[in-house]
């Protein structure tokens, strides 16, 4: 850690800055027909934990690490089925090919900045190899995603260290998740305003299985923002293609992580992951040419867990006809998680630039004008 750095580890907690902002539901924005879990967060899926390290160094570095841990055991020894969906592939998602080929995760998921993914992957690998039971492991597939926070962050300094990664992993807990300008969202920008980390969840009614779906996003993309159908971006005068000579086509990226306790195979998890793109589209993204839009989906259900040394897998998974409710839940939770990433974000100055938080008073005015919110 550099002497001038300020590192804040955020597990599942709120921050004083976040208290000055609001979540989507505080504005009366509650997408969809299903209700949220207790924390309205990815951690509502039992066993899922989130840890975050926010890194501030001098006047230039504004970045961090967000870790999503799939369960309380060793992710390599007890693997969860998983799938990755690529909406637009302008990005660096380490571990994607093996995860899709084998249909499983064998590490926690890390999110960070673009030029730090390789350093984060190396640190994650080292941390995993130190865990009990890993003494004879000779191959490991770290999964690390990113968005480019180079506007607010001195990204060329590649400031993420092994200590930052370890802090995120070791602070991971359940409960409420800090959102906005924290962790991997510290330096991100969305729709021209400050973006960041956002999360939301949905719980299906008992008749549909009672399963929980949670989503966490790292928002750093553009487009024409709409909130619950209201044209917020246009009304506030900030949106892509406003000045066609500027060639602002909404470039940027978003990482979306979907967790569920529904017993799903990697094949159906790939279908689940693809539905997150529908939630992204509802917020006004067009998945532009320069945007890396990735979804990682996994199931924590015991019925589909995979021991690393199993010779045969005996699973009990949902049939195709039973997954439509999960699809709907993913769309709703993704949309709300993106709103939360914006509404909870605070103004950040870094790397010679200031990006303002979206003005919530004006957002409320637009929502009321269009019969939305409260």
Beta strands, then each sheet from edge to edge (+ up, - down):
strand 1: 5-10
strand 2: 49-57
strand 3: 61-69
strand 4: 78-89
strand 5: 104-105
strand 6: 109-113
strand 7: 143-147
strand 8: 189-190
strand 9: 193-194
strand 10: 196-203
strand 11: 212-220
strand 12: 252-260
strand 13: 291-299
strand 14: 306-307
strand 15: 348-350
strand 16: 353-355
sheet 1: 1+ 2- 3+ 6- 7-
sheet 2: 5+ 4- 13+ 12+ 11- 10+
sheet 3: 5+ 4- 14+
sheet 4: 8+ 9-
sheet 5: 15+ 16-
end
